[in-house]
Amino acid sequence: MSTTGATADPLAALGALPGVAESVESVRKAVDRVYGHRIMRRRSHAVTSEAALRGARGSAALSGADWALEEVRRRSDFSGDDEARAVGAALRLTAEAGQLLSIWRQSPLRVLARLHLVAAADDGDQVGRPRQEGEPVDEPLVELPLPDAEETHGRLDGLAGLVMAGGSAPALVTAAVVHGELMALRPFTTNNGLVARAAERIVLINSGLDPKSVCPAEVGHAELGRAAYLAALDGYVSGTPDGMAAWITHCGRAVELGARESTAVCEALQRGAA
């Protein structure tokens, strides 16, 4: 991660990039519309559950398992092929994220290790820890340059420091940086995309922007498409002001689309059709 200058609060500096403030405000309005829906006063748990399912489906789609929502809803066995395992991992991560909120600000690296352990669902010696020098990364849909293990470990420590320090940056900016940095580093040997999107979700919830987790950014990322997702990631990795701003606003649009999805769920519940 790079910023436009050395400041005491580099994440806040990113919030001043062109277009980012407008994206932050647009996201806030979209989230407020969902939380203001009358269904949220009576059936918020149902909206949260549906958002979790749809978010997991969206995250899995970006990892190559683009299943129909009803197929995800219907299935109970996710131990078959690679696609089934990706969907199962996304569902497990969505469930686990809510259990890790209190730990995130104190120990983000511990949370990331736990997320990888849950996604991988095995006890291999490469699970639940950052990769070591020479270990390959299985993330075939992402072709960004891969930092070596030493750089990866250093940047992970830097990211953890920013999270623990807090600061005045908008939730969207912090969530986008956590997501983008994890995708740039791919610190684990597998499941980095799923872990990065789960971490983004944790930031959005923990920040208070989306405390009930009803605005799944994963839905929006999937709706915008893998090509746009990867192009925006290229901007993040470039480290340029324009590239960073493009990634943050892309993440903002994803949250807005997630909010729109849950608004539709609220409307369906109100009609008694869901």
GUGU-32146 format. One record per residue: residue in three letters; y negated, x negated, z negated of N, C-alpha, C, CB in turn. Coordinates in pm, whole numbers. Glycine has a CB too. Example, Ala and Ser with C-alpha at 12.3 -4.5 7.8 and 13.67 -1.06 7.14 Angstrom:
SITE; ALA; 569; -1319; -780; 450; -1230; -780; 330; -1320; -780; 447; -1131; -905
SITE; SER; 225; -1285; -708; 106; -1367; -714; -3; -1290; -787; 60; -1408; -572
END
This chain:
SITE; MET; 120; -85; 0; 0; 0; 0; -124; -88; 0; -1; 96; -122
SITE; SER; -219; -50; 79; -348; -118; 76; -457; -14; 64; -369; -205; 201
SITE; THR; -574; -56; 17; -688; 34; 5; -807; -30; 73; -719; 67; -142
SITE; THR; -915; 41; 74; -1033; -9; 143; -1109; -113; 62; -1125; 104; 177
SITE; GLY; -1065; -143; -56; -1132; -245; -135; -1071; -252; -273; -1282; -218; -145
SITE; ALA; -1097; -361; -346; -1043; -377; -479; -1127; -296; -576; -1039; -526; -520
SITE; THR; -1069; -193; -635; -1139; -110; -730; -1051; -91; -852; -1177; 26; -668
SITE; ALA; -1111; -45; -960; -1035; -19; -1081; -940; 99; -1061; -1128; 9; -1199
SITE; ASP; -969; 184; -968; -887; 303; -942; -865; 315; -791; -953; 433; -1000
SITE; PRO; -771; 238; -737; -754; 237; -591; -712; 371; -534; -653; 134; -552
SITE; LEU; -639; 451; -611; -601; 583; -560; -724; 672; -544; -499; 650; -653
SITE; ALA; -816; 664; -638; -939; 742; -626; -1019; 698; -504; -1024; 728; -752
SITE; ALA; -1014; 567; -473; -1085; 518; -354; -1029; 582; -228; -1074; 365; -345
SITE; LEU; -899; 606; -225; -840; 671; -108; -889; 813; -93; -688; 669; -117
SITE; GLY; -921; 876; -205; -973; 1012; -198; -1108; 1022; -130; -984; 1068; -335
SITE; ALA; -1175; 907; -115; -1306; 906; -49; -1295; 880; 101; -1395; 802; -111
SITE; LEU; -1174; 860; 153; -1158; 836; 296; -1196; 960; 376; -1012; 794; 328
SITE; PRO; -1242; 942; 500; -1285; 1055; 582; -1177; 1162; 597; -1328; 1007; 717
SITE; GLY; -1212; 1283; 570; -1121; 1396; 586; -1034; 1425; 467; -1036; 1372; 703
SITE; VAL; -1022; 1331; 374; -930; 1351; 262; -984; 1455; 164; -906; 1219; 188
SITE; ALA; -1112; 1450; 132; -1169; 1548; 39; -1153; 1690; 94; -1319; 1518; 14
SITE; GLU; -1172; 1706; 224; -1156; 1838; 286; -1010; 1884; 275; -1200; 1834; 433
SITE; SER; -916; 1791; 294; -775; 1826; 281; -740; 1865; 138; -686; 1709; 325
SITE; VAL; -794; 1791; 42; -770; 1823; -98; -819; 1964; -130; -839; 1719; -190
SITE; GLU; -937; 1998; -82; -993; 2131; -109; -912; 2240; -39; -1138; 2137; -63
SITE; SER; -867; 2213; 82; -787; 2311; 155; -654; 2336; 85; -764; 2264; 299
SITE; VAL; -593; 2230; 33; -468; 2243; -41; -490; 2326; -166; -411; 2105; -78
SITE; ARG; -596; 2297; -240; -623; 2371; -362; -638; 2521; -333; -750; 2317; -430
SITE; LYS; -707; 2556; -227; -725; 2698; -193; -591; 2762; -158; -823; 2713; -76
SITE; ALA; -506; 2688; -83; -375; 2742; -44; -287; 2764; -167; -305; 2647; 55
SITE; VAL; -289; 2668; -260; -210; 2682; -382; -262; 2798; -466; -213; 2552; -463
SITE; ASP; -393; 2810; -477; -452; 2918; -556; -413; 3055; -502; -603; 2905; -559
SITE; ARG; -402; 3065; -368; -364; 3194; -310; -224; 3235; -355; -369; 3188; -156
SITE; VAL; -132; 3140; -360; 3; 3174; -407; -1; 3215; -553; 98; 3054; -388
SITE; TYR; -65; 3135; -635; -66; 3163; -779; -143; 3291; -812; -128; 3046; -854
SITE; GLY; -230; 3333; -723; -303; 3457; -745; -230; 3581; -700; -432; 3450; -677
SITE; HIS; -113; 3564; -637; -39; 3681; -589; 18; 3759; -708; 75; 3639; -492
SITE; ARG; 15; 3890; -698; 60; 3972; -811; 207; 3949; -845; 36; 4119; -780
SITE; ILE; 289; 3912; -747; 431; 3886; -774; 447; 3769; -870; 507; 3857; -642
SITE; MET; 356; 3672; -864; 367; 3555; -951; 351; 3592; -1098; 262; 3451; -912
SITE; ARG; 292; 3706; -1126; 277; 3748; -1266; 406; 3808; -1320; 164; 3849; -1279
SITE; ARG; 492; 3855; -1231; 612; 3925; -1277; 742; 3855; -1239; 614; 4064; -1221
SITE; ARG; 740; 3784; -1127; 866; 3728; -1077; 848; 3584; -1030; 920; 3814; -962
SITE; SER; 774; 3507; -1104; 750; 3368; -1063; 878; 3287; -1059; 650; 3302; -1157
SITE; HIS; 973; 3318; -1147; 1099; 3243; -1148; 1174; 3262; -1016; 1188; 3287; -1266
SITE; ALA; 1169; 3384; -963; 1236; 3410; -835; 1169; 3332; -722; 1235; 3562; -803
SITE; VAL; 1036; 3323; -726; 963; 3247; -623; 996; 3098; -636; 810; 3270; -636
SITE; THR; 1000; 3049; -759; 1034; 2908; -782; 1173; 2876; -730; 1024; 2874; -931
SITE; SER; 1269; 2962; -757; 1406; 2939; -712; 1415; 2936; -560; 1500; 3046; -768
SITE; GLU; 1347; 3028; -497; 1349; 3034; -351; 1277; 2913; -291; 1285; 3163; -301
SITE; ALA; 1167; 2872; -353; 1095; 2754; -305; 1182; 2629; -317; 964; 2735; -384
SITE; ALA; 1259; 2620; -424; 1349; 2505; -442; 1452; 2500; -331; 1418; 2511; -579
SITE; LEU; 1511; 2613; -300; 1612; 2618; -195; 1552; 2580; -60; 1675; 2758; -187
SITE; ARG; 1437; 2636; -29; 1373; 2609; 100; 1322; 2466; 108; 1258; 2707; 123
SITE; GLY; 1275; 2414; -5; 1233; 2275; -7; 1348; 2180; 17; 1167; 2243; -138
SITE; ALA; 1461; 2206; -47; 1579; 2121; -26; 1624; 2127; 120; 1694; 2166; -119
SITE; ARG; 1623; 2246; 178; 1661; 2258; 319; 1568; 2176; 408; 1660; 2405; 363
SITE; GLY; 1437; 2181; 379; 1341; 2106; 458; 1359; 1957; 445; 1201; 2144; 417
SITE; SER; 1384; 1909; 323; 1403; 1766; 303; 1528; 1717; 374; 1411; 1733; 155
SITE; ALA; 1636; 1796; 365; 1759; 1758; 435; 1738; 1755; 586; 1871; 1855; 400
SITE; ALA; 1659; 1850; 638; 1632; 1852; 782; 1566; 1723; 828; 1543; 1971; 818
SITE; LEU; 1474; 1670; 747; 1408; 1546; 783; 1501; 1426; 775; 1288; 1523; 694
SITE; SER; 1612; 1442; 704; 1713; 1337; 697; 1827; 1360; 796; 1769; 1327; 556
SITE; GLY; 1806; 1454; 889; 1902; 1472; 997; 1997; 1588; 980; 1981; 1352; 1013
SITE; ALA; 1984; 1665; 872; 2074; 1779; 850; 1992; 1908; 858; 2147; 1768; 711
SITE; ASP; 1961; 1949; 979; 1872; 2063; 1001; 1952; 2192; 1005; 1793; 2045; 1133
SITE; TRP; 1993; 2239; 888; 2072; 2360; 876; 1982; 2481; 861; 2168; 2349; 757
SITE; ALA; 2035; 2594; 906; 1966; 2721; 883; 1963; 2750; 733; 2035; 2837; 960
SITE; LEU; 1859; 2816; 690; 1844; 2847; 548; 1964; 2926; 496; 1716; 2925; 523
SITE; GLU; 2010; 3022; 571; 2122; 3104; 523; 2250; 3023; 512; 2143; 3223; 616
SITE; GLU; 2265; 2920; 594; 2382; 2833; 581; 2375; 2753; 451; 2392; 2736; 702
SITE; VAL; 2257; 2704; 417; 2239; 2633; 290; 2266; 2728; 174; 2095; 2575; 280
SITE; ARG; 2219; 2850; 187; 2237; 2950; 80; 2385; 2986; 63; 2155; 3077; 111
SITE; ARG; 2458; 2990; 174; 2596; 3038; 172; 2694; 2933; 123; 2637; 3084; 309
SITE; ARG; 2669; 2808; 158; 2768; 2703; 134; 2781; 2669; -13; 2732; 2579; 213
SITE; SER; 2901; 2630; -53; 2924; 2582; -188; 2986; 2442; -188; 3015; 2678; -264
SITE; ASP; 3042; 2401; -74; 3104; 2269; -64; 3017; 2181; 25; 3250; 2279; -8
SITE; PHE; 2963; 2074; -32; 2878; 1982; 43; 2938; 1842; 47; 2738; 1978; -18
SITE; SER; 3070; 1835; 44; 3138; 1705; 40; 3200; 1665; 173; 3246; 1707; -65
SITE; GLY; 3165; 1736; 280; 3229; 1710; 408; 3168; 1594; 483; 3222; 1832; 493
SITE; ASP; 3098; 1625; 593; 3042; 1519; 677; 2907; 1472; 625; 3028; 1567; 822
SITE; ASP; 2842; 1382; 700; 2714; 1326; 656; 2607; 1433; 638; 2666; 1223; 755
SITE; GLU; 2604; 1532; 727; 2504; 1637; 715; 2525; 1718; 588; 2508; 1729; 837
SITE; ALA; 2648; 1754; 560; 2677; 1831; 440; 2639; 1752; 315; 2825; 1871; 435
SITE; ARG; 2668; 1624; 315; 2633; 1541; 200; 2482; 1530; 183; 2694; 1403; 214
SITE; ALA; 2409; 1525; 294; 2263; 1519; 285; 2207; 1647; 226; 2201; 1493; 423
SITE; VAL; 2260; 1761; 268; 2213; 1888; 212; 2247; 1896; 65; 2275; 2008; 288
SITE; GLY; 2368; 1856; 29; 2407; 1858; -112; 2318; 1768; -196; 2551; 1816; -127
SITE; ALA; 2286; 1651; -143; 2198; 1558; -215; 2060; 1617; -234; 2188; 1424; -141
SITE; ALA; 2007; 1681; -130; 1874; 1743; -141; 1872; 1853; -245; 1831; 1799; -6
SITE; LEU; 1977; 1933; -251; 1985; 2040; -351; 1994; 1982; -492; 2107; 2130; -323
SITE; ARG; 2073; 1878; -509; 2085; 1816; -642; 1952; 1756; -687; 2193; 1706; -641
SITE; LEU; 1882; 1692; -594; 1754; 1631; -629; 1651; 1735; -669; 1701; 1549; -512
SITE; THR; 1650; 1845; -599; 1555; 1952; -632; 1581; 2004; -773; 1565; 2066; -530
SITE; ALA; 1709; 2020; -808; 1743; 2066; -942; 1709; 1961; -1047; 1891; 2101; -950
SITE; GLU; 1731; 1835; -1016; 1710; 1727; -1112; 1562; 1700; -1137; 1777; 1601; -1063
SITE; ALA; 1480; 1719; -1035; 1338; 1683; -1047; 1273; 1749; -1167; 1263; 1722; -920
SITE; GLY; 1306; 1873; -1192; 1245; 1945; -1303; 1283; 1889; -1439; 1283; 2088; -1297
SITE; GLN; 1394; 1814; -1445; 1439; 1756; -1571; 1371; 1623; -1602; 1588; 1738; -1569
SITE; LEU; 1296; 1571; -1506; 1242; 1436; -1518; 1091; 1432; -1534; 1281; 1355; -1398
SITE; LEU; 1030; 1548; -1543; 884; 1554; -1544; 824; 1479; -1663; 837; 1699; -1547
SITE; SER; 885; 1493; -1779; 828; 1431; -1899; 842; 1280; -1898; 893; 1488; -2023
SITE; ILE; 930; 1228; -1816; 956; 1083; -1812; 868; 1015; -1708; 1104; 1056; -1781
SITE; TRP; 823; 1088; -1608; 760; 1029; -1491; 642; 939; -1524; 716; 1136; -1398
SITE; ARG; 548; 987; -1600; 427; 910; -1627; 454; 788; -1715; 323; 999; -1692
SITE; GLN; 558; 794; -1799; 592; 683; -1886; 680; 578; -1817; 662; 735; -2010
SITE; SER; 769; 625; -1728; 864; 532; -1666; 903; 579; -1527; 989; 517; -1754
SITE; PRO; 813; 568; -1429; 845; 615; -1294; 964; 543; -1231; 724; 599; -1205
SITE; LEU; 983; 415; -1261; 1096; 343; -1202; 1229; 396; -1256; 1084; 193; -1231
SITE; ARG; 1229; 436; -1380; 1350; 497; -1437; 1380; 629; -1367; 1333; 520; -1589
SITE; VAL; 1276; 707; -1340; 1294; 834; -1270; 1347; 810; -1129; 1162; 912; -1265
SITE; LEU; 1290; 713; -1058; 1337; 685; -922; 1482; 641; -922; 1250; 577; -857
SITE; ALA; 1520; 559; -1019; 1660; 515; -1029; 1751; 636; -1052; 1677; 412; -1143
SITE; ARG; 1707; 727; -1139; 1787; 846; -1166; 1798; 934; -1041; 1727; 926; -1282
SITE; LEU; 1689; 950; -969; 1693; 1029; -847; 1792; 971; -747; 1553; 1038; -785
SITE; HIS; 1792; 839; -733; 1886; 779; -639; 2029; 799; -686; 1857; 630; -622
SITE; LEU; 2052; 787; -814; 2187; 809; -868; 2234; 950; -838; 2189; 783; -1019
SITE; VAL; 2145; 1048; -856; 2180; 1188; -831; 2203; 1211; -682; 2069; 1282; -882
SITE; ALA; 2121; 1152; -597; 2137; 1170; -452; 2266; 1107; -402; 2018; 1110; -378
SITE; ALA; 2295; 988; -449; 2414; 917; -400; 2543; 978; -453; 2408; 770; -440
SITE; ALA; 2540; 1029; -575; 2656; 1097; -634; 2781; 1009; -635; 2685; 1226; -560
SITE; ASP; 2763; 881; -660; 2877; 793; -681; 2836; 684; -779; 2928; 732; -547
SITE; ASP; 2931; 600; -815; 2903; 498; -915; 2913; 357; -858; 2999; 513; -1032
SITE; GLY; 2884; 343; -729; 2886; 211; -668; 2781; 119; -728; 2864; 222; -519
SITE; ASP; 2800; -11; -711; 2710; -105; -777; 2573; -114; -710; 2772; -242; -780
SITE; GLN; 2553; -45; -596; 2422; -43; -531; 2343; 84; -565; 2439; -54; -381
SITE; VAL; 2401; 168; -648; 2341; 298; -678; 2253; 288; -803; 2450; 405; -698
SITE; GLY; 2135; 351; -795; 2050; 361; -911; 1970; 236; -942; 2131; 395; -1028
SITE; ARG; 1955; 149; -845; 1873; 28; -863; 1814; -11; -729; 1957; -89; -922
SITE; PRO; 1700; -80; -729; 1644; -129; -603; 1738; -228; -536; 1507; -195; -627
SITE; ARG; 1735; -228; -405; 1823; -317; -329; 1791; -465; -356; 1812; -288; -179
SITE; GLN; 1894; -546; -340; 1880; -690; -355; 1876; -757; -218; 1994; -747; -440
SITE; GLU; 1836; -881; -217; 1823; -953; -90; 1955; -950; -14; 1778; -1098; -114
SITE; GLY; 1947; -916; 115; 2065; -915; 200; 2137; -783; 206; 2158; -1019; 156
SITE; GLU; 2105; -690; 115; 2171; -559; 118; 2108; -472; 226; 2163; -490; -20
SITE; PRO; 2190; -410; 311; 2135; -328; 419; 2085; -194; 368; 2241; -306; 527
SITE; VAL; 2000; -131; 449; 1948; 1; 417; 1996; 99; 522; 1792; 0; 409
SITE; ASP; 2057; 207; 478; 2106; 310; 569; 2003; 423; 573; 2246; 364; 524
SITE; GLU; 1907; 410; 662; 1804; 513; 682; 1776; 518; 832; 1671; 481; 600
SITE; PRO; 1876; 566; 911; 1871; 548; 1057; 1757; 618; 1128; 1998; 595; 1115
SITE; LEU; 1698; 720; 1069; 1593; 794; 1137; 1455; 732; 1116; 1592; 938; 1090
SITE; VAL; 1448; 629; 1032; 1320; 562; 1004; 1330; 419; 1054; 1286; 567; 850
SITE; GLU; 1242; 383; 1149; 1249; 252; 1212; 1130; 163; 1177; 1259; 267; 1362
SITE; LEU; 1068; 188; 1064; 956; 105; 1021; 1006; -33; 982; 882; 171; 903
SITE; PRO; 921; -135; 991; 960; -268; 942; 1000; -259; 795; 844; -369; 961
SITE; LEU; 1105; -332; 759; 1160; -324; 624; 1117; -446; 542; 1314; -313; 628
SITE; PRO; 1040; -426; 435; 1002; -540; 351; 1125; -603; 286; 903; -496; 242
SITE; ASP; 1118; -733; 258; 1231; -796; 192; 1238; -751; 46; 1222; -949; 201
SITE; ALA; 1346; -788; -21; 1370; -739; -157; 1261; -785; -253; 1506; -787; -206
SITE; GLU; 1214; -908; -240; 1113; -959; -332; 983; -879; -320; 1086; -1107; -306
SITE; GLU; 939; -855; -196; 818; -777; -176; 838; -635; -225; 778; -777; -29
SITE; THR; 955; -580; -198; 984; -443; -240; 974; -428; -391; 1123; -401; -192
SITE; HIS; 1034; -522; -464; 1032; -514; -610; 888; -526; -662; 1120; -625; -671
SITE; GLY; 810; -616; -603; 672; -633; -646; 588; -509; -621; 610; -751; -577
SITE; ARG; 606; -450; -503; 528; -330; -471; 573; -209; -554; 539; -297; -322
SITE; LEU; 702; -202; -586; 749; -95; -674; 683; -106; -812; 903; -99; -689
SITE; ASP; 676; -228; -863; 610; -248; -991; 463; -208; -984; 622; -394; -1036
SITE; GLY; 398; -241; -872; 258; -203; -855; 241; -52; -848; 202; -266; -730
SITE; LEU; 331; 16; -778; 325; 161; -769; 345; 223; -906; 431; 214; -670
SITE; ALA; 443; 171; -981; 467; 223; -1116; 344; 205; -1204; 589; 154; -1180
SITE; GLY; 276; 91; -1189; 156; 67; -1267; 46; 166; -1237; 106; -72; -1242
SITE; LEU; 30; 200; -1109; -71; 300; -1071; -39; 436; -1131; -81; 310; -919
SITE; VAL; 89; 473; -1127; 128; 603; -1181; 103; 608; -1332; 277; 632; -1151
SITE; MET; 144; 504; -1401; 129; 503; -1547; -16; 494; -1589; 207; 387; -1606
SITE; ALA; -99; 430; -1508; -241; 418; -1542; -315; 550; -1529; -307; 314; -1454
SITE; GLY; -260; 643; -1452; -329; 770; -1429; -451; 748; -1342; -370; 835; -1562
SITE; GLY; -564; 800; -1382; -684; 784; -1301; -736; 918; -1255; -658; 695; -1182
SITE; SER; -839; 911; -1172; -909; 1033; -1132; -872; 1082; -992; -1058; 1010; -1139
SITE; ALA; -774; 1019; -929; -738; 1060; -793; -683; 1201; -790; -636; 963; -733
SITE; PRO; -714; 1278; -686; -654; 1410; -672; -502; 1401; -664; -710; 1481; -549
SITE; ALA; -436; 1506; -708; -289; 1508; -707; -233; 1484; -567; -239; 1642; -759
SITE; LEU; -298; 1542; -466; -250; 1523; -329; -248; 1376; -291; -337; 1602; -231
SITE; VAL; -351; 1303; -327; -359; 1161; -292; -248; 1083; -361; -496; 1102; -330
SITE; THR; -229; 1106; -489; -124; 1035; -562; 14; 1069; -505; -129; 1069; -712
SITE; ALA; 38; 1196; -480; 168; 1237; -425; 193; 1174; -289; 175; 1389; -414
SITE; ALA; 91; 1171; -205; 106; 1113; -71; 134; 963; -79; -20; 1139; 13
SITE; VAL; 66; 894; -170; 87; 749; -183; 227; 720; -237; -19; 687; -275
SITE; VAL; 271; 794; -337; 407; 775; -388; 509; 797; -278; 435; 870; -507
SITE; HIS; 494; 906; -206; 585; 939; -95; 580; 830; 12; 549; 1076; -34
SITE; GLY; 460; 795; 57; 446; 697; 164; 495; 560; 125; 303; 688; 206
SITE; GLU; 465; 517; 3; 507; 384; -41; 660; 374; -49; 445; 350; -177
SITE; LEU; 724; 478; -98; 870; 477; -106; 933; 476; 33; 920; 597; -185
SITE; MET; 872; 545; 128; 925; 542; 264; 899; 407; 330; 861; 654; 348
SITE; ALA; 785; 346; 300; 756; 214; 356; 851; 108; 300; 611; 175; 326
SITE; LEU; 882; 118; 172; 965; 17; 106; 1114; 42; 126; 934; 12; -41
SITE; ARG; 1153; 171; 129; 1295; 207; 128; 1369; 118; 27; 1358; 192; 270
SITE; PRO; 1338; 137; -102; 1387; 44; -204; 1536; 54; -233; 1313; 67; -329
SITE; PHE; 1600; 163; -192; 1742; 181; -218; 1822; 164; -90; 1769; 319; -280
SITE; THR; 1949; 145; -103; 2032; 122; 15; 2058; 250; 93; 2165; 58; -25
SITE; THR; 2040; 366; 28; 2063; 495; 94; 1964; 598; 38; 2211; 544; 73
SITE; ASN; 1951; 709; 109; 1883; 829; 57; 1737; 810; 20; 1956; 879; -62
SITE; ASN; 1670; 714; 82; 1531; 689; 46; 1439; 806; 81; 1481; 565; 115
SITE; GLY; 1461; 868; 195; 1376; 980; 234; 1388; 1096; 136; 1411; 1027; 372
SITE; LEU; 1510; 1128; 98; 1531; 1237; 3; 1467; 1205; -132; 1680; 1262; -16
SITE; VAL; 1481; 1081; -177; 1422; 1041; -304; 1269; 1044; -296; 1471; 900; -343
SITE; ALA; 1213; 994; -186; 1067; 991; -171; 1009; 1132; -174; 1028; 922; -41
SITE; ARG; 1073; 1226; -109; 1020; 1362; -106; 1039; 1432; -242; 1088; 1444; 5
SITE; ALA; 1146; 1398; -313; 1162; 1450; -449; 1054; 1394; -541; 1302; 1417; -504
SITE; ALA; 1020; 1267; -524; 915; 1206; -605; 779; 1271; -575; 908; 1054; -580
SITE; GLU; 754; 1300; -449; 631; 1372; -414; 625; 1505; -487; 622; 1394; -261
SITE; ARG; 736; 1576; -488; 742; 1705; -558; 710; 1687; -707; 882; 1770; -541
SITE; ILE; 767; 1584; -769; 744; 1560; -912; 595; 1538; -939; 825; 1438; -960
SITE; VAL; 529; 1460; -854; 386; 1436; -874; 307; 1566; -863; 333; 1333; -772
SITE; LEU; 337; 1646; -764; 262; 1771; -744; 280; 1867; -862; 308; 1840; -615
SITE; ILE; 401; 1869; -920; 425; 1954; -1036; 357; 1896; -1159; 577; 1971; -1061
SITE; ASN; 383; 1767; -1182; 339; 1703; -1306; 187; 1692; -1316; 399; 1565; -1316
SITE; SER; 121; 1690; -1201; -25; 1679; -1199; -94; 1808; -1239; -71; 1638; -1062
SITE; GLY; -19; 1918; -1237; -78; 2048; -1263; -123; 2121; -1138; -192; 2033; -1355
SITE; LEU; -114; 2056; -1023; -152; 2125; -899; -56; 2239; -870; -154; 2026; -780
SITE; ASP; 73; 2216; -889; 175; 2316; -860; 275; 2321; -975; 247; 2285; -725
SITE; PRO; 232; 2363; -1094; 318; 2351; -1213; 446; 2432; -1207; 241; 2393; -1333
SITE; LYS; 447; 2541; -1133; 568; 2623; -1121; 653; 2584; -1001; 530; 2769; -1112
SITE; SER; 611; 2482; -928; 685; 2431; -812; 714; 2540; -710; 815; 2367; -858
SITE; VAL; 607; 2605; -664; 622; 2711; -567; 557; 2678; -433; 564; 2839; -622
SITE; CYS; 516; 2553; -415; 451; 2512; -290; 526; 2391; -234; 298; 2479; -312
SITE; PRO; 647; 2409; -184; 733; 2297; -145; 680; 2222; -23; 873; 2346; -118
SITE; ALA; 630; 2102; -44; 579; 2022; 67; 689; 1991; 167; 518; 1891; 15
SITE; GLU; 814; 1984; 121; 924; 1952; 212; 936; 2055; 324; 1055; 1945; 134
SITE; VAL; 906; 2181; 291; 907; 2286; 393; 805; 2254; 501; 876; 2425; 330
SITE; GLY; 685; 2215; 458; 580; 2183; 554; 611; 2059; 635; 449; 2164; 482
SITE; HIS; 664; 1956; 571; 701; 1835; 645; 801; 1868; 755; 759; 1728; 550
SITE; ALA; 899; 1950; 721; 1000; 1988; 821; 939; 2072; 932; 1114; 2063; 755
SITE; GLU; 850; 2164; 895; 788; 2250; 995; 699; 2170; 1090; 706; 2360; 928
SITE; LEU; 630; 2072; 1039; 546; 1987; 1124; 630; 1899; 1217; 456; 1899; 1038
SITE; GLY; 754; 1873; 1179; 846; 1803; 1268; 863; 1655; 1233; 800; 1815; 1408
SITE; ARG; 981; 1605; 1265; 1012; 1466; 1232; 923; 1368; 1307; 1158; 1436; 1262
SITE; ALA; 890; 1399; 1432; 807; 1307; 1510; 669; 1291; 1447; 793; 1357; 1656
SITE; ALA; 609; 1403; 1404; 478; 1396; 1339; 487; 1326; 1205; 420; 1537; 1321
SITE; TYR; 595; 1349; 1134; 619; 1284; 1005; 623; 1133; 1021; 749; 1336; 941
SITE; LEU; 701; 1087; 1118; 714; 943; 1140; 585; 881; 1193; 829; 914; 1237
SITE; ALA; 513; 955; 1276; 385; 904; 1327; 285; 889; 1213; 328; 998; 1435
SITE; ALA; 283; 987; 1122; 192; 978; 1008; 232; 863; 915; 190; 1109; 931
SITE; LEU; 362; 842; 900; 409; 728; 820; 366; 596; 880; 561; 732; 806
SITE; ASP; 367; 588; 1012; 316; 467; 1078; 173; 439; 1034; 324; 481; 1232
SITE; GLY; 94; 545; 1023; -44; 529; 979; -51; 476; 837; -118; 660; 989
SITE; TYR; 35; 527; 749; 36; 478; 613; 71; 329; 610; 136; 558; 528
SITE; VAL; 175; 293; 682; 222; 154; 680; 117; 60; 739; 353; 141; 758
SITE; SER; 36; 108; 830; -69; 24; 889; -168; -23; 784; -142; 100; 1000
SITE; GLY; -188; 57; 680; -281; 22; 574; -427; 36; 612; -256; -116; 531
SITE; THR; -456; 83; 732; -595; 100; 774; -653; 226; 711; -607; 105; 928
SITE; PRO; -784; 234; 694; -843; 357; 640; -806; 481; 720; -994; 344; 635
SITE; ASP; -812; 471; 852; -777; 586; 935; -631; 624; 918; -807; 557; 1082
SITE; GLY; -544; 523; 914; -401; 549; 900; -368; 611; 766; -323; 421; 918
SITE; MET; -429; 559; 661; -404; 614; 528; -455; 758; 518; -470; 526; 421
SITE; ALA; -574; 781; 573; -630; 916; 571; -542; 1012; 649; -773; 916; 628
SITE; ALA; -490; 967; 763; -405; 1054; 844; -278; 1093; 768; -368; 985; 977
SITE; TRP; -220; 996; 695; -99; 1027; 618; -130; 1125; 505; -38; 897; 560
SITE; ILE; -238; 1103; 433; -272; 1191; 322; -300; 1333; 372; -393; 1137; 245
SITE; THR; -373; 1344; 481; -402; 1478; 534; -276; 1543; 591; -511; 1470; 643
SITE; HIS; -184; 1462; 645; -56; 1517; 690; 20; 1576; 571; 30; 1407; 761
SITE; CYS; 24; 1503; 460; 90; 1554; 340; 20; 1679; 288; 93; 1446; 230
SITE; GLY; -113; 1682; 300; -187; 1800; 259; -149; 1922; 341; -335; 1775; 270
SITE; ARG; -137; 1900; 471; -97; 2012; 558; 44; 2059; 522; -104; 1970; 707
SITE; ALA; 131; 1966; 485; 267; 2004; 446; 266; 2092; 321; 353; 1879; 422
SITE; VAL; 183; 2058; 223; 172; 2140; 103; 117; 2278; 137; 82; 2071; -2
SITE; GLU; 19; 2283; 225; -37; 2413; 266; 70; 2500; 331; -154; 2392; 363
SITE; LEU; 153; 2440; 415; 258; 2518; 481; 364; 2561; 380; 323; 2435; 593
SITE; GLY; 391; 2476; 280; 482; 2517; 173; 426; 2635; 95; 510; 2401; 79
SITE; ALA; 296; 2631; 70; 231; 2742; 2; 237; 2870; 86; 85; 2707; -30
SITE; ARG; 217; 2855; 214; 226; 2972; 303; 366; 3032; 300; 188; 2934; 447
SITE; GLU; 468; 2944; 297; 607; 2992; 291; 630; 3074; 164; 705; 2872; 296
SITE; SER; 580; 3025; 52; 601; 3098; -73; 517; 3225; -80; 569; 3009; -192
SITE; THR; 403; 3225; -14; 326; 3350; -5; 407; 3455; 69; 191; 3326; 66
SITE; ALA; 477; 3413; 176; 563; 3505; 249; 679; 3554; 161; 618; 3438; 376
SITE; VAL; 731; 3466; 78; 836; 3506; -16; 782; 3610; -114; 891; 3382; -93
SITE; CYS; 662; 3588; -164; 599; 3686; -254; 585; 3822; -186; 461; 3636; -300
SITE; GLU; 541; 3819; -61; 525; 3945; 11; 659; 4015; 29; 459; 3920; 147
SITE; ALA; 764; 3938; 60; 896; 3998; 76; 947; 4056; -56; 996; 3893; 130
SITE; LEU; 925; 3985; -165; 966; 4037; -296; 889; 4165; -329; 944; 3931; -407
SITE; GLN; 763; 4168; -294; 682; 4286; -320; 733; 4406; -243; 537; 4260; -284
SITE; ARG; 782; 4381; -123; 837; 4491; -41; 978; 4526; -82; 835; 4454; 107
SITE; GLY; 1039; 4445; -171; 1177; 4469; -209; 1275; 4425; -106; 1197; 4610; -237
SITE; ALA; 1231; 4330; -17; 1318; 4289; 93; 1383; 4155; 67; 1239; 4284; 223
SITE; ALA; 1364; 4096; -50; 1424; 3967; -78; 1493; 3968; -213; 1318; 3856; -73
END
